[in-house]
Amino acid sequence: MRILIGTDTYYPHANGASYFTQRLARGMVDAGHEVLVICPSDSIKNHYTEHNGVKMFGIRSIPVMFYKDFRFAPPGFITKAIDEVVTDFKPDVVHIQSHFFVSRVVLDVAQAHGLPTVGTNHFMPDNFLPLFPVAKGTVRKLGWDAMKKVFVRFDVVTTPTESAAKLLKSVGFPKPVEAISCGIDLKRFTAGPKDHALQKRLKLRDDLPTFLFVGRVDKDKRIDVIIQGFAKARAKAPMQFAVAGRGPERETLAKLAESLGVADDVHLLGFVPDVDLPAFYRLGDAFIAASIAELQSIVTLEAMASGLPVIGANAVALPELAQPGKNGFLFEPNDTDQLAEHMITLANDPALRAKYGKASLQIVQAHDFPDTIRKYVAAYQRAIDMVNAAKPSATIAA
């Protein structure tokens, strides 16, 4: 199958949608399909390139100054180039990852060519609300309206979780939505012994229960909530908190930890190389996700595959992963007292951590990445069949 993927965020962007799309493209190549990704270029020039064995066409773009991992490609300046790429590649199906600039033009071109289309929604307006100090309700509505206007045009629509599918229905999306997990490489992320050399290099103590967060250090991840909860918990039980990731909130979080008197036990590590990430998870005793806008959370899946209990905010899709009484706890969004209680419980009970960690390993089996690839191939075939069925039957002249 020849698969064209259109996306507004791809390598080297560091966010969940980018990582998923990279893994999807590589997974399809490994499964024997031919893949081409159309994504924003890193310059004002169009060019073909390759990353991790996947062919890419970078479309000319300029940076979006207020949001690091997005670039703007003016539609009027990219349609012709994308049409030429589609004409040359001759895809069997087009899989689009968003409703933004590049993705929307790829959809326009694909439909002009009569091609089957699949759209996967990773978008949630709440991720962008920190950029808008006022009129959040209006911004949220406009965001969903813009998304629905584009996604209603796809032949097949998917999103990572059942919770995300229900959310789309709740905001008035009229078409069926299939939940297909982003998936996790269960051979790469595994439980195992600590890498003490990495622990020493990162200056993490071996004698303290260690809570982890991995991901963008940005406002929507609510790491400040975790630090506030950690400060309350740290006053009652010894522990440390380590953050792997980079982003604009790092200095603000460092000052917060200093003001709360826990700077010595809050480790803002910055970017942890991908090669070290599986070992980094194994340095932890539990994982915390405080965001209220997760349609799945790939990093939580990675933590679970590494055998960690999970503490998650009781919002959107996190309750599908952090299951109270099974593999962790939920806390109400922004409730730092409740979060602290859960941290204290895990810090003081190694046996409970081990029990919940084993449950995480069982729960995450349903997200094995090869299953994700098979389900998307089936979704592609379904879109192809839908388009073929809608074509007028050829008539044979008598």
Secondary structure, 3 states (H helix, E strand, C coil): CEEEEECCCCCCCCCHHHHHHHHHHHHHHHCCCEEEEEEECCCCCCEEEEECCEEEEEECCEECCCCCCCEECCHHHCHHHHHHHHHHHCCCEEEECCCCHHHHHHHHHHHHCCCCEEEECCCCHHHCHHHCCCCHHHHHHHHHHHHHHHHCCCCEEEECCHHHHHHHHHCCCCCCCEECCCCECCCCCCCCCCCHHHHHHCCCCCCCCEEEEECCCCHHHCHHHHHHHHHHHHCCCCCEEEEECCCCCHHHHHHHHHHCCCHHHEEEEECCCHHHHHHHHCCCCEEEECCCCCCCCHHHHHHHHCCCCEEEECCCCHHHHCCECCCEEEECCCCHHHHHHHHHHHHCCHHHHHHHHHHHHHHHHHHEHHHHHHHHHHHHHHHHHHHHHHCCCCCCCC
